Structures are given as structure tokens and as C-alpha cells.
Amino acid sequence: MLKNANGKAQTCVNNLLRMERGEVPLDQLRGVRSELVDKPATVIEPFYRANVLWLIENYEPRVDAGEVAITDGDTDGNFKATTSTIKGEI
């Protein structure tokens, strides 16, 4: 996420996807949009996919995002997002 002195690219991508947008005070766009989290997976899938691809493209240039898959979790509205990455130092 920085130009140098970073850890593994995979760790940086995982951290990006665990952040909520607005969590970083001087970078309000970094992180996943929180309004996507409380909707069914079928509704949020295209928005979440676009958000993940944008995050990786803009904040982790060492990695090209491959496929973003979203599956329904349980009846509580939880979902699971899986991102495959190609290229880079992962």
C-alpha cells in the first residue's frame, strides 16, 4: 500500500479488504463500503466486486485482481467474499 517498505502483497490486499471505508482518517476512500455489508449477497455482488477491484487497482499496484466471488453465508445475512489474484509477489 506504500511505494516501498511493504510486507507481502497478499497481506496488504487482506488488510485492504478488512477495512471499512472511512476508517483511515486522512484517506476516507480506503476500505470496503460499509453500506454494502447489510444486504443480501445477490444484491451487493456487482457493487462489492467493483469496490474490491477498485481498491486493489488503486492501493495495491503489485497485484492484479482476478476473480471476485461472493457466496451466501448463513440465514443471518452473512456472506463470504473470495478474491483470486494474479501477477505480483503473492
C-alpha positions as CSV (number, residue, x, y, z in Angstrom):
1,M,0.0,0.0,0.0
2,L,3.1,2.2,0.2
3,K,5.5,2.6,-2.6
4,N,8.2,0.7,-0.7
5,A,9.0,-1.0,2.6
6,N,5.8,-3.0,2.5
7,G,5.1,-6.5,3.6
8,K,3.8,-9.2,1.3
9,A,1.3,-8.1,-1.3
10,Q,-1.2,-10.7,-0.1
11,T,-1.1,-9.3,3.4
12,C,-1.7,-5.8,2.1
13,V,-4.7,-7.0,0.0
14,N,-6.2,-8.8,3.0
15,N,-5.8,-5.7,5.1
16,L,-7.5,-3.5,2.4
17,L,-10.5,-5.8,2.3
18,R,-10.9,-5.9,6.1
19,M,-11.0,-2.1,6.4
20,E,-14.2,-0.2,6.4
21,R,-14.3,2.9,4.2
22,G,-13.7,5.9,6.3
23,E,-11.6,4.0,8.9
24,V,-8.4,5.7,7.8
25,P,-8.7,9.4,8.8
26,L,-6.7,11.0,6.0
27,D,-7.8,8.5,3.4
28,Q,-11.6,8.2,3.5
29,L,-11.8,6.1,0.4
30,R,-9.6,3.3,1.6
31,G,-11.6,0.2,2.6
32,V,-14.9,-1.5,1.7
33,R,-18.1,0.5,1.6
34,S,-20.0,-0.2,4.8
35,E,-23.4,0.2,3.2
36,L,-22.8,-2.9,1.2
37,V,-22.5,-5.2,4.3
38,D,-26.0,-5.5,5.5
39,K,-27.7,-6.5,2.2
40,P,-28.2,-10.0,0.6
41,A,-25.2,-11.3,-1.3
42,T,-27.2,-11.4,-4.5
43,V,-27.9,-7.7,-4.3
44,I,-24.5,-6.5,-3.3
45,E,-22.4,-8.8,-5.6
46,P,-21.8,-6.4,-8.5
47,F,-21.2,-3.4,-6.2
48,Y,-18.9,-5.3,-3.9
49,R,-17.0,-6.8,-6.8
50,A,-16.4,-3.3,-8.4
51,N,-15.4,-1.9,-5.0
52,V,-12.8,-4.7,-4.4
53,L,-11.4,-4.4,-7.9
54,W,-11.1,-0.6,-7.5
55,L,-9.4,-1.0,-4.1
56,I,-6.8,-3.4,-5.3
57,E,-6.1,-1.4,-8.5
58,N,-5.6,1.9,-6.6
59,Y,-4.0,0.8,-3.4
60,E,-2.0,-2.4,-4.2
61,P,-0.4,-2.0,-7.7
62,R,1.8,-5.0,-7.2
63,V,-1.3,-7.2,-7.7
64,D,-3.8,-7.6,-10.5
65,A,-7.2,-8.8,-9.1
66,G,-8.6,-11.8,-10.8
67,E,-12.0,-13.1,-9.9
68,V,-14.1,-11.8,-7.0
69,A,-16.7,-14.4,-5.9
70,I,-19.4,-13.8,-3.4
71,T,-21.4,-16.6,-1.8
72,D,-24.2,-16.6,0.7
73,G,-23.2,-17.5,4.2
74,D,-26.0,-18.2,6.5
75,T,-29.5,-17.1,7.3
76,D,-28.2,-14.1,9.3
77,G,-27.2,-12.3,6.1
78,N,-23.5,-13.1,6.3
79,F,-21.6,-13.6,3.1
80,K,-18.2,-14.8,2.1
81,A,-16.1,-12.9,-0.5
82,T,-13.1,-14.7,-2.1
83,T,-10.7,-12.8,-4.3
84,S,-8.2,-14.5,-6.6
85,T,-5.2,-12.5,-7.6
86,I,-2.8,-12.9,-10.5
87,K,0.6,-11.5,-11.1
88,G,2.7,-9.9,-8.4
89,E,4.6,-11.0,-5.3
90,I,1.9,-13.1,-3.6
